[in-house]
Amino acid sequence: MVQPYYMNREISWIGFNTRVLEEAEDPNVPLLEQLSFSAIYQSNLDEFVQVRIGTMLDRMQDDPKKKDSRSGLTPKQQLNEMLGELHALVPRKDRAYLRTMEQLKNYGIMHVKFSDTTPEEQEYLEKYFKMEVRPLLSPIVIEKHQPFPFLKNKALYVVVQLASKSGMKMGIIQVSLQAGRVIRLNKSGRFILLEDLIMHFAPQAFKNYKVIDAAVLRVTRNGAIQFSDSAADEFTDFKDIMEEVIQKRKKREAVRLQMNSDMNPEIMDYLLKILGLKKKQLFFEEIPLDLSFVYKLYDFNDVPEIRFAPHKPQHRSDISARRAMMSQIAERDILLSYPYESISPFLRLLDEAALDPDVTTIKITLYRVATNSRVVEALCQAAENGKDVLVLVELRARFDEENNIMWAKRLIDAGCTVIYGPHNMKVHSKLLLITRRTKDGLQYFTQIGTGNYNEKTSRIYTDLSLMTSNRQIAEDARHVFDALSTDSLVERSDRLLVAPLCLRSHILRMLEEEIHAAENGQEAYFAAKVNSISDRGLMDKLCEASQAGVKIELVVRGICCLKPQVEGYTDNIRIVSIVGRYLEHSRIYIAGTENRRRVYISSADFMTRNTIHRVEVAAPILDKKLKEQAFELVQLCLSDNVKARIGQPDGTFIHCESITDETAVNAQEIQYRRAVEASGQES
C-alpha cells in the first residue's frame, strides 16, 4: 500500500545528486573543489543511468504493469519522471562548470577551444596532432556494406558528417586516451581537450571527404546485469561465471546518448535508430561529456585558496606507536573515525597478525579494496608465513568485479583460502577475526567497520572502525565465518546483529521498545545515521513510533524514501542530509535515552537490499566512553547548519535558512579539529 510518507526511490536519488551539484555551485567551496563536485555529480549520474535506468528499461520489458510499492508508478512512468528530471538538470550542471572555469581564468587555468588559441599554439597543436595523436586513431566511414562499429560504454567518439562525390556519409573516430586527454599549451594553465583537437583536425583523418559538421558523442550502456543461479552448476568456478557476466555487461544495449552539439537530423535519427534509443534518451550538453579530467588541473596551480586546506588523518595520542596493537586492544576497545583519524592502527594490527608466530588464523570479508592494497598484501604475507587465512572476496561488488577477481587470484596464489559466500546474496559486511594462541588459551581480536578495507577511501569517506578483544563478539564473528564458508546463514547471535536473519528484526524490536516507553509516558528516542532509507517495513515502524510520540532523528546522505514532518504520520521525525568535503558513509543506530541507550555501528543501510538480501553485520559499542563518542558524532551531524540540508514533507531537502560565522556548525570541520586536538599536534 502506497503511504503519504513514501518517496519514490529514483527521484529521491536524483535529489541527492542535486545536493552534490549544489556543492559545485557553492561560492564558499574553493574553485578546484567545485570542479571536483561537478565531476562527482557526473560520475554518480553515469552509474545511476547504467544501473537504475537500465533496470527500469528491463522492468518495462519483463513486467511493465508492476507498480512501484512506494509511489504507485509503473516502470514506464518512473522512467519518464527520471529522464524528465535529468534533462532539467543539464543546463544547471553546464552553468556550474562554465562559471567555475570562468573564475579559474584569474588563476591562469583556462579551458580553450582551438579557435581561441594563438597562431603559435595552433602550430604546436598541429604538430602534436600529426606526431602524437593521428597515429593512434582509426577513423571509420559508415558504409552500407559493413556493420556499424560497436560504441564502447562511456568512451568518447568524434562523429562527423562527410560530403563526397557519392553523397553524404558519416564518419566516426574513437578518442584514444593513450595520447593524454588534457593537452597543456606551452606549460601554462591553458589547455585544450583531446576530443576538441581531433574534432578540429578531422579533415586530416578523412582526406578524401569534406567535413561538413562534427560533434563529440558518448554512449552509456545498461549495467544492470544480475547473476543467475541457472548460469552455474556445482562444479563451475564462480570466478569464471563472473568473468562471463562482466563481458556481457560491456556489450549490453545503450540506454543514453550524450552529444555536445546537434547535427544533421538524418544523422541524429540514424544514431538513435542504430543504438535503439528514443529521443528522450538523447542529452545535449554544452560542457565536456566526461569530466574525469578535472583532477589533472590540480597540478596546474598550487595557490592554496582554490583548493581545500590540507587535512591529514591524525594519529591519536592515546594509541601508542611503540606498543603492539593487539596488546592495546586487549586492554580496551578502540574506535577509529575516518578520515579524521588514520587507518594505520588497523593496518598495524593486520601486519602484526601476519608476523606474530602465535597468531593461528585470520578471517576477513573483502568487498572493495584499494588499487595497491596493503590489506591484501598483509593477508598474503600471513598465508606465506603459515597462518590459516580465510578470505571472503565478494565478486559481485558492482563495477569492482574485475578488481576483486584479480585479488582473489592473488590471494589464492599466496596460499589463502578464498570463498565467495552464499550463492544467492552479496556479503557486504566489514568483519575481521584474528585468533591467537597464548599460554592461557586462545585470544581473539575482532574488527567491525562501517566502510571497506580500503586505504584510499579511508581518506575521503567518513567511517568508523571498532577493534575489540570481547570474547562474545569474537564468538559471534566466528559463527558468521562458519556460515559464510558453509553456504548458510546466521540464525541467532548474542552480540552482533547479522543480516539477513538477525539485524532487521532487532532494529524493529528496538523501535517497538521505544514505542512501549512512549506509551507509558517515558521519554523515548531513536536515531540513525545511514546512507539510504527505502525499507518499507522499517519506514512503517518509524512512522508508528512517530505517531506514538517517539522522538526520531535521522541523518541520511543519499536515497531517502521516508518523508518527515508529514502531518499525522511522521510529525516527530526529523531528517538531515549532509553533503560536504567528505562522503558521509558511517552507519550508526541509537535507541533509548541516556540511561538505557544502545549504540551500534554497522555496514547496513535501511534498505531491503541490505536488511534482507545481503549479509551485513552491526556491532554494539559496549565501552561507555566510545558509546558517548558515537552518540555525539550523530548529534553533531544533526546540529550541522553549513553542509546539512533539512528534509521536507514533500521529500525534498533545503539548506538551513540563515547562519552567521558565530553560529555556523560544520560537522566535518569540527570533527577534524577535534581529531587534531586528540593527536596533540598543531593544526
BALUM-218002 format. One record per residue (C-alpha): residue number from 1; residue in one letter; x, y, z. Coordinates in steps of 0.001 Angstrom, whole numbers. Layout:
% residues N
  nr rest      px      py      pz
 NUM    A       X       Y       Z
...
% end
This chain:
% residues 683
  nr rest      px      py      pz
   1    M       0       0       0
   2    V    1343    3426   -1007
   3    Q    1620    5688    2042
   4    P    1681    9522    2088
   5    Y    5091    9404    3774
   6    Y    6715    7324     987
   7    M    9010    8867   -1632
   8    N    9942    7299   -4969
   9    R   13451    5859   -4720
  10    E   14703    7049   -8112
  11    I   13500   10639   -7692
  12    S   14970   10684   -4189
  13    W   18359    9634   -5566
  14    I   18229   12405   -8177
  15    G   17539   14800   -5298
  16    F   20672   13533   -3537
  17    N   22814   14038   -6643
  18    T   21365   17530   -6967
  19    R   22756   18209   -3489
  20    V   26163   17180   -4853
  21    L   25658   19653   -7701
  22    E   24868   22360   -5144
  23    E   28436   21957   -3854
  24    A   29702   22664   -7390
  25    E   27620   25861   -7325
  26    D   28577   26969   -3809
  27    P   30811   30102   -3916
  28    N   32196   29149    -498
  29    V   33701   25967   -1946
  30    P   37197   26529   -3442
  31    L   37201   26623   -7237
  32    L   39076   23404   -7967
  33    E   36859   21634   -5448
  34    Q   33804   22997   -7262
  35    L   35110   21275  -10402
  36    S   35619   18104   -8397
  37    F   31983   18164   -7271
  38    S   30904   18653  -10896
  39    A   32901   15540  -11787
  40    I   31428   13594   -8853
  41    Y   27928   14639   -9913
  42    Q   28623   13327  -13413
  43    S   30248   10105  -12184
  44    N   27302    9442   -9860
  45    L   24931   10079  -12734
  46    D   26785    7677  -15026
  47    E   26285    4850  -12534
  48    F   22649    5838  -11986
  49    V   21987    5754  -15733
  50    Q   23729    2405  -16136
  51    V   22062     710  -13193
  52    R   18755    2394  -12390
  53    I   17641    3485  -15862
  54    G   18948     165  -17154
  55    T   16883   -1644  -14508
  56    M   13772     382  -15341
  57    L   14096    -433  -19051
  58    D   14439   -4107  -18155
  59    R   11309   -3912  -15993
  60    M    9393   -2316  -18855
  61    Q   10158   -5459  -20852
  62    D    9727   -8039  -18086
  63    D    6796   -6708  -16039
  64    P    5524   -3404  -17499
  65    K    2392   -3220  -15304
  66    K    4071   -3835  -11946
  67    K    3864    -655   -9874
  68    D    6485     728   -7544
  69    S    5419     -74   -3982
  70    R    6410    3370   -2689
  71    S    4980    5649   -5386
  72    G    2460    3503   -7270
  73    L    4151    4300  -10590
  74    T    4674    1793  -13405
  75    P    8218    1302  -14799
  76    K    7378    3488  -17807
  77    Q    6014    6275  -15608
  78    Q    9088    6114  -13399
  79    L   11402    6183  -16418
  80    N    9641    9231  -17839
  81    E    9937   11053  -14493
  82    M   13604   10096  -14161
  83    L   14522   11264  -17658
  84    G   12499   14455  -17243
  85    E   14336   15318  -14014
  86    L   17731   14561  -15579
  87    H   17044   16679  -18671
  88    A   16038   19613  -16453
  89    L   19373   19399  -14592
  90    V   21598   19518  -17711
  91    P   21692   23333  -18125
  92    R   22258   23766  -14393
  93    K   25187   21337  -14466
  94    D   26623   23103  -17542
  95    R   26339   26522  -15902
  96    A   28155   25325  -12785
  97    Y   31140   24083  -14783
  98    L   31307   27124  -17068
  99    R   31018   29550  -14154
 100    T   33830   27814  -12277
 101    M   36093   27732  -15342
 102    E   35433   31421  -15943
 103    Q   36618   32250  -12414
 104    L   39654   29975  -12743
 105    K   40920   32216  -15533
 106    N   42019   34573  -12758
 107    Y   44460   31850  -11697
 108    G   45738   31095  -15189
 109    I   43671   27922  -15676
 110    M   41782   28166  -18963
 111    H   39901   25534  -20943
 112    V   40112   26773  -24540
 113    K   38747   25706  -27907
 114    F   41031   25530  -30921
 115    S   39539   28751  -32247
 116    D   40689   30533  -29048
 117    T   44347   29555  -29414
 118    T   47148   31799  -30679
 119    P   48913   31179  -34028
 120    E   51921   29792  -32109
 121    E   49697   27441  -30135
 122    Q   47933   26327  -33303
 123    E   51247   25470  -34914
 124    Y   52215   23432  -31839
 125    L   48837   21659  -31766
 126    E   49026   20718  -35447
 127    K   52454   19148  -34931
 128    Y   51203   17424  -31792
 129    F   48216   16017  -33659
 130    K   50342   14687  -36525
 131    M   53036   13161  -34319
 132    E   51206   12027  -31164
 133    V   47508   11690  -31942
 134    R   46889   10794  -35591
 135    P   48893    7515  -35461
 136    L   46601    6266  -32681
 137    L   43318    6991  -34465
 138    S   41224    4584  -36535
 139    P   38732    6689  -38485
 140    I   35780    4748  -39895
 141    V   33403    5768  -42679
 142    I   29962    4247  -42200
 143    E   29090    2242  -45304
 144    K   26086      84  -46114
 145    H   28256   -2970  -46770
 146    Q   29916   -3011  -43325
 147    P   28489   -3144  -39790
 148    F   28132     -77  -37623
 149    P   31058     -78  -35150
 150    F   30373   -1051  -31544
 151    L   30495    2086  -29378
 152    K   32085    1248  -26035
 153    N   30430    2150  -22777
 154    K   31287    5726  -21698
 155    A   34027    6079  -24332
 156    L   34320    9350  -26273
 157    Y   33864    9471  -30039
 158    V   34027   12212  -32649
 159    V   31236   11829  -35199
 160    V   31453   13769  -38463
 161    Q   29195   14484  -41398
 162    L   31115   13900  -44634
 163    A   30493   15034  -48189
 164    S   31895   13193  -51191
 165    K   31141   12672  -54862
 166    S   28925    9728  -53913
 167    G   26888   11767  -51437
 168    M   26642   12436  -47692
 169    K   28149    9960  -45255
 170    M   29009    9668  -41598
 171    G   32403    9056  -40055
 172    I   33389    8047  -36515
 173    I   36689    8290  -34632
 174    Q   37194    6867  -31158
 175    V   39092    9308  -28952
 176    S   42189    7333  -27984
 177    L   43119    8425  -24473
 178    Q   46590    6897  -24830
 179    A   47662   10286  -26132
 180    G   46525   12016  -22928
 181    R   43235   13868  -22763
 182    V   44431   17199  -21337
 183    I   46861   18999  -23655
 184    R   48648   21869  -21933
 185    L   49701   24784  -24070
 186    N   53303   25923  -23549
 187    K   53337   24538  -19992
 188    S   50842   27172  -18918
 189    G   47468   26666  -17310
 190    R   45804   26958  -20714
 191    F   44657   23603  -22058
 192    I   42620   22002  -24800
 193    L   40927   18620  -24621
 194    L   41909   15824  -26960
 195    E   38393   15393  -28363
 196    D   38314   19071  -29394
 197    L   41691   18683  -31098
 198    I   40527   15611  -33005
 199    M   37312   17351  -33989
 200    H   39270   20284  -35414
 201    F   41689   18111  -37380
 202    A   39066   15594  -38509
 203    P   39629   16638  -42155
 204    Q   43134   15161  -41909
 205    A   41636   11841  -40823
 206    F   39115   11829  -43708
 207    K   41248   13205  -46535
 208    N   39014   12063  -49381
 209    Y   35984   13790  -47914
 210    K   34841   17244  -46972
 211    V   33908   17523  -43290
 212    I   30603   19389  -43066
 213    D   29957   19089  -39350
 214    A   31391   17373  -36278
 215    A   30398   16619  -32703
 216    V   31525   14578  -29701
 217    L   29318   11731  -28531
 218    R   29291    9307  -25611
 219    V   27120    6223  -25147
 220    T   26121    4781  -21774
 221    R   25172    1108  -21708
 222    N   22916    -911  -19439
 223    G   24879   -2047  -16385
 224    A   22015   -3839  -14624
 225    I   23210   -7397  -15042
 226    Q   22171   -9783  -12296
 227    F   23859  -13081  -11571
 228    S   21577  -16030  -12249
 229    D   21907  -19304  -10357
 230    S   20919  -21096  -13549
 231    A   24235  -19992  -15063
 232    A   26174  -22221  -12691
 233    D   26445  -25790  -11542
 234    E   28228  -27182   -8514
 235    F   31421  -27820  -10478
 236    T   31710  -24363  -12054
 237    D   34231  -21892  -10637
 238    F   32290  -18760   -9678
 239    K   35180  -16577  -10952
 240    D   34569  -17938  -14456
 241    I   30864  -17154  -14219
 242    M   31510  -13591  -13065
 243    E   34082  -13012  -15810
 244    E   31393  -14011  -18312
 245    V   28868  -11682  -16638
 246    I   31341   -8779  -16873
 247    Q   31835   -9358  -20588
 248    K   28081   -9466  -21147
 249    R   27604   -6151  -19349
 250    K   30160   -4437  -21567
 251    K   28068   -5379  -24602
 252    R   24600   -4613  -23275
 253    E   22234   -2243  -25042
 254    A   22657    1532  -25000
 255    V   20484    3456  -22523
 256    R   21715    7030  -23092
 257    L   23375    9087  -25816
 258    Q   25199   12305  -24929
 259    M   26320   14833  -27536
 260    N   27963   18228  -27283
 261    S   26036   19666  -30234
 262    D   23239   18903  -32645
 263    M   23925   17608  -36147
 264    N   22086   16896  -39381
 265    P   18637   15451  -38476
 266    E   19282   12422  -40673
 267    I   22469   11612  -38769
 268    M   20767   12113  -35423
 269    D   17850    9863  -36419
 270    Y   20284    7251  -37710
 271    L   22312    7254  -34485
 272    L   19198    6880  -32327
 273    K   17881    4081  -34549
 274    I   21156    2136  -34660
 275    L   21523    2458  -30876
 276    G   17886    1561  -30222
 277    L   17210    4807  -28332
 278    K   14297    7213  -28148
 279    K   14736   10993  -28342
 280    K   14138   11337  -24600
 281    Q   17318    9284  -24083
 282    L   19377   11844  -26037
 283    F   21096   14552  -23999
 284    F   22741   17649  -25489
 285    E   25386   19046  -23149
 286    E   27428   22204  -23539
 287    I   30395   21132  -21430
 288    P   32754   18126  -21816
 289    L   30852   14847  -21761
 290    D   33357   13273  -19371
 291    L   34670   15442  -16522
 292    S   37142   12946  -15071
 293    F   39987   15071  -16466
 294    V   39386   17886  -13941
 295    Y   41590   16198  -11323
 296    K   44565   16821  -13642
 297    L   44011   20556  -13193
 298    Y   45110   20361   -9555
 299    D   48694   20242  -10879
 300    F   48269   23449  -12893
 301    N   48336   25895   -9994
 302    D   49368   25458   -6351
 303    V   47565   28538   -4991
 304    P   46029   27386   -1673
 305    E   42812   29378   -1998
 306    I   41477   27331   -4937
 307    R   41587   24014   -3057
 308    F   40564   22723     338
 309    A   43024   23359    3138
 310    P   45032   20156    3608
 311    H   43618   17714    6141
 312    K   45927   14930    7231
 313    P   44431   11904    9013
 314    Q   45553   12186   12621
 315    H   47369    9707   14867
 316    R   45680    9577   18257
 317    S   47919   10306   21223
 318    D   46235    7533   23244
 319    I   47298    4867   20710
 320    S   50981    4122   21151
 321    A   53091    3661   18039
 322    R   55633    1714   20107
 323    R   53329    -936   21554
 324    A   51751   -3811   19678
 325    M   48179   -3095   18628
 326    M   46989   -6449   19967
 327    S   48214   -5658   23447
 328    Q   46485   -2260   23352
 329    I   43212   -3766   22086
 330    A   43409   -6423   24785
 331    E   43319   -3622   27362
 332    R   40416   -1663   25886
 333    D   38195   -1316   22811
 334    I   39425    1170   20197
 335    L   37100    3099   17853
 336    L   38719    4837   14881
 337    S   36921    7601   12986
 338    Y   37999    8010    9359
 339    P   39120   10194    7603
 340    Y   39817   12366   10631
 341    E   41917    9624   12216
 342    S   44433    7464   10398
 343    I   43736    3906    9286
 344    S   47302    2978   10269
 345    P   46398    1361   13657
 346    F   44172   -1099   11808
 347    L   46872   -1780    9192
 348    R   49372   -2286   12002
 349    L   47028   -4833   13562
 350    L   46939   -6801   10305
 351    D   50709   -6566    9798
 352    E   51338   -7738   13376
 353    A   48978  -10666   12913
 354    A   50818  -11665    9729
 355    L   54153  -11774   11567
 356    D   53181  -12910   15076
 357    P   54138  -16615   15467
 358    D   51301  -17098   17982
 359    V   48571  -15982   15574
 360    T   46961  -19084   14101
 361    T   44090  -17817   11947
 362    I   42927  -14643   10214
 363    K   39438  -14398    8709
 364    I   38142  -11372    6813
 365    T   35432  -10232    4372
 366    L   36516   -8077    1415
 367    Y   34041   -6032    -643
 368    R   36143   -3231   -2167
 369    V   39868   -2677   -1619
 370    A   42439    -127   -2780
 371    T   44348    -462   -6033
 372    N   47618   -1225   -4246
 373    S   46050   -2847   -1223
 374    R   48149   -3103    1924
 375    V   45315   -5171    3382
 376    V   45646   -7814     685
 377    E   49439   -7790     943
 378    A   49250   -8361    4709
 379    L   46868  -11285    4181
 380    C   49167  -12785    1558
 381    Q   52152  -12381    3853
 382    A   50246  -14069    6674
 383    A   49435  -17055    4468
 384    E   53025  -17269    3272
 385    N   54080  -17266    6941
 386    G   51952  -20348    7580
 387    K   48823  -18737    9038
 388    D   45417  -20153    8220
 389    V   43945  -17226    6257
 390    L   40300  -17328    5165
 391    V   39192  -14511    2876
 392    L   35688  -13979    1597
 393    V   36007  -11979   -1628
 394    E   32704  -10571   -2872
 395    L   32921  -10985   -6638
 396    R   29541   -9292   -7154
 397    A   30586   -5851   -5837
 398    R   29180   -3820   -8718
 399    F   31815   -2317  -11050
 400    D   34576   -3777   -8848
 401    E   34083   -7335  -10076
 402    E   37200   -7380  -12262
 403    N   39392   -5985   -9470
 404    N   38032   -8499   -6996
 405    I   38588  -11413   -9371
 406    M   42199  -10266   -9705
 407    W   42605  -10014   -5918
 408    A   41017  -13444   -5424
 409    K   43612  -14965   -7745
 410    R   46417  -13140   -5928
 411    L   45191  -14386   -2545
 412    I   44835  -17973   -3780
 413    D   48344  -17892   -5229
 414    A   49668  -16773   -1826
 415    G   48044  -19723     -83
 416    C   44911  -18084    1328
 417    T   41627  -19982    1405
 418    V   39277  -17870    -697
 419    I   35490  -18247    -561
 420    Y   32683  -16339   -2277
 421    G   29916  -16679     306
 422    P   26230  -17629     -91
 423    H   25226  -18299   -3674
 424    N   22142  -16083   -3564
 425    M   23245  -12891   -1777
 426    K   26126  -10466   -1537
 427    V   28328  -10265    1525
 428    H   28618   -6574    2389
 429    S   29801   -6923    5997
 430    K   33169   -5497    7119
 431    L   34425   -8124    9533
 432    L   37842   -9350   10667
 433    L   38635  -12070   13225
 434    I   42157  -12843   14436
 435    T   42814  -15853   16652
 436    R   45998  -16014   18727
 437    R   47239  -18870   20910
 438    T   48628  -17931   24337
 439    K   49684  -19892   27434
 440    D   46309  -19012   28953
 441    G   44329  -20224   25942
 442    L   43001  -18660   22768
 443    Q   42845  -14881   22449
 444    Y   40591  -13124   19909
 445    F   40687   -9754   18189
 446    T   37665   -8684   16179
 447    Q   37288   -5649   13962
 448    I   33915   -4466   12669
 449    G   33659   -1479   10340
 450    T   31129     668    8547
 451    G   33303    1007    5447
 452    N   35527   -1026    3171
 453    Y   39072   -2179    3889
 454    N   40352     467    1514
 455    E   43208    2818    2363
 456    K   42213    5297    -343
 457    T   38562    5726     656
 458    S   39565    5896    4330
 459    R   40897    9370    3474
 460    I   37697   10641    1835
 461    Y   34800    8620    3361
 462    T   33596    9086    6938
 463    D   33618    5650    8555
 464    L   34000    4012   11953
 465    S   36198    1028   12787
 466    L   35804    -855   16086
 467    M   38631   -3109   17314
 468    T   37845   -5260   20350
 469    S   39003   -8329   22255
 470    N   35496   -9053   23564
 471    R   35053  -12851   23521
 472    Q   31285  -12803   22917
 473    I   31712  -10606   19860
 474    A   34517  -12886   18652
 475    E   32308  -15947   19130
 476    D   29556  -14313   17051
 477    A   32128  -13374   14393
 478    R   33274  -16994   14274
 479    H   29673  -18094   13653
 480    V   29451  -15577   10790
 481    F   32553  -17001    9100
 482    D   31378  -20573    9689
 483    A   28096  -19698    7970
 484    L   29839  -17950    5077
 485    S   32076  -20941    4411
 486    T   29203  -23465    4529
 487    D   26682  -21563    2359
 488    S   24368  -20957    5311
 489    L   23056  -18017    7346
 490    V   23465  -16981   10970
 491    E   20129  -17647   12678
 492    R   20948  -16205   16113
 493    S   23756  -14271   17769
 494    D   24394  -12804   21193
 495    R   26170   -9529   20484
 496    L   26426   -8940   16753
 497    L   23374   -8199   14596
 498    V   23766  -10258   11422
 499    A   21578   -9775    8338
 500    P   19539  -11149    6780
 501    L   18019  -13017    9743
 502    C   19167  -11199   12889
 503    L   19523   -7478   12087
 504    R   16257   -6064   10767
 505    S   14213   -7875   13407
 506    H   16415   -6414   16146
 507    I   16020   -2853   14823
 508    L   12236   -3359   14701
 509    R   12356   -4669   18265
 510    M   14338   -1623   19428
 511    L   11736     641   17843
 512    E    8944   -1382   19466
 513    E   10604    -895   22860
 514    E   10729    2871   22297
 515    I    7056    2833   21302
 516    H    6263     977   24519
 517    A    8277    3520   26554
 518    A    6446    6450   24931
 519    E    3048    4852   25521
 520    N    3971    4531   29202
 521    G    4777    8216   29479
 522    Q    8573    7822   29343
 523    E   10949    9807   27160
 524    A   11605    7742   24019
 525    Y   14280    8266   21382
 526    F   15619    6639   18230
 527    A   18315    7919   15867
 528    A   20214    6531   12925
 529    K   22918    7711   10582
 530    V   22781    5815    7280
 531    N   23430    6323    3598
 532    S   19921    5429    2478
 533    I   16424    4523    3655
 534    S   13987    2582    1474
 535    D   12951    -485    3539
 536    R    9160    -166    3803
 537    G    8960   -2306    6936
 538    L   11393     -57    8766
 539    M    9736    3095    7404
 540    D    6323    1897    8572
 541    K    7707    1138   12040
 542    L    9396    4559   12189
 543    C    6040    6130   11298
 544    E    4322    4077   14009
 545    A    6955    5190   16523
 546    S    6471    8807   15483
 547    Q    2725    8522   15985
 548    A    3352    7034   19434
 549    G    5429   10073   20418
 550    V    8966    8704   19967
 551    K   11447   11419   19040
 552    I   13225   10254   15882
 553    E   16269   11892   14295
 554    L   17870   10568   11120
 555    V   20987   11540    9178
 556    V   20550   10237    5620
 557    R   23084   11127    2946
 558    G   21509    9647    -164
 559    I   18233    7945   -1030
 560    C   15509    8788    1459
 561    C   12125    7252     694
 562    L   10737    8414    4048
 563    K    9172   11868    4167
 564    P    9494   13633    7539
 565    Q    7016   16030    9153
 566    V    4010   14597    7286
 567    E    1084   15626    9456
 568    G    -471   12730   11322
 569    Y    2234   10300   10243
 570    T    5832   11419   10674
 571    D    5396   14592   12754
 572    N    8105   13524   15214
 573    I   10681   12577   12578
 574    R   13478   14972   11628
 575    I   15804   14098    8747
 576    V   19108   15769    7883
 577    S   21303   15127    4836
 578    I   24946   16204    4779
 579    V   26902   16596    1544
 580    G   30308   18123    2119
 581    R   34026   17736    1671
 582    Y   33920   14077    2726
 583    L   31419   11432    1705
 584    E   29293   10564    4734
 585    H   29416    6770    4909
 586    S   29254    5599    8541
 587    R   26143    3806    9772
 588    I   25144    4217   13408
 589    Y   21966    3056   15165
 590    I   20919    4560   18520
 591    A   17951    3513   20649
 592    G   16852    4819   24034
 593    T   17617    7795   26224
 594    E   20834    8186   28220
 595    N   20242    5630   30990
 596    R   19186    2857   28601
 597    R   20941    3929   25415
 598    R   22155    1280   22993
 599    V   24524    2156   20160
 600    Y   25541      25   17173
 601    I   27808     658   14212
 602    S   27039   -1239   11030
 603    S   27722   -1880    7363
 604    A   23977   -1893    6633
 605    D   21740     892    5392
 606    F   17981     857    5958
 607    M   17338    -671    2532
 608    T   15858   -4099    1832
 609    R   18922   -4945    -244
 610    N   20933   -4581    2998
 611    T   18489   -5797    5633
 612    I   17019   -8755    3712
 613    H   19163   -9564     679
 614    R   22748   -9235    1967
 615    V   24982  -10493    4734
 616    E   25614   -7459    6936
 617    V   26973   -7026   10451
 618    A   26236   -4477   13160
 619    A   28301   -4361   16355
 620    P   27350   -2902   19736
 621    I   29523    -195   21231
 622    L   29946   -1513   24780
 623    D   32585     840   26167
 624    K   30798    3772   27826
 625    K   33254    6378   26530
 626    L   33133    5054   22948
 627    K   29351    4818   23084
 628    E   29206    8510   24017
 629    Q   31649    9307   21205
 630    A   29409    7649   18601
 631    F   26305    9309   20057
 632    E   27941   12752   19988
 633    L   29000   12191   16383
 634    V   25374   11749   15344
 635    Q   24286   14743   17432
 636    L   26965   16875   15792
 637    C   25716   15896   12340
 638    L   22166   16770   13404
 639    S   23333   20228   14515
 640    D   25193   20983   11260
 641    N   23862   24133    9572
 642    V   26542   24649    6927
 643    K   26556   21450    4849
 644    A   23291   19990    6127
 645    R   20006   20067    4265
 646    I   16743   19576    6143
 647    G   14159   17065    4910
 648    Q   10747   18483    3983
 649    P    7286   16856    3983
 650    D    7339   16698     168
 651    G   10549   14650     169
 652    T   12859   17481    -880
 653    F   15773   18850    1154
 654    I   16611   22511    1685
 655    H   19520   24380    3256
 656    C   19214   25861    6717
 657    E   17759   29365    6367
 658    S   20408   31756    7659
 659    I   23556   31491    9724
 660    T   26452   33724   10694
 661    D   30103   32910   11278
 662    E   29337   32835   15000
 663    T   26527   30292   14681
 664    A   27987   28164   11872
 665    V   28325   24442   12655
 666    N   30208   22430   10024
 667    A   30231   18905   11449
 668    Q   33074   17653    9267
 669    E   35368   20576   10073
 670    I   34618   20268   13779
 671    Q   35409   16544   13743
 672    Y   38740   17248   12079
 673    R   39629   19921   14632
 674    R   38774   17511   17433
 675    A   40983   14832   15850
 676    V   43863   17305   15678
 677    E   43362   18155   19358
 678    A   43269   14466   20295
 679    S   46546   13910   18452
 680    G   48292   16626   20441
 681    Q   49538   18188   17200
 682    E   49278   21711   15828
 683    S   46514   22122   13235
% end
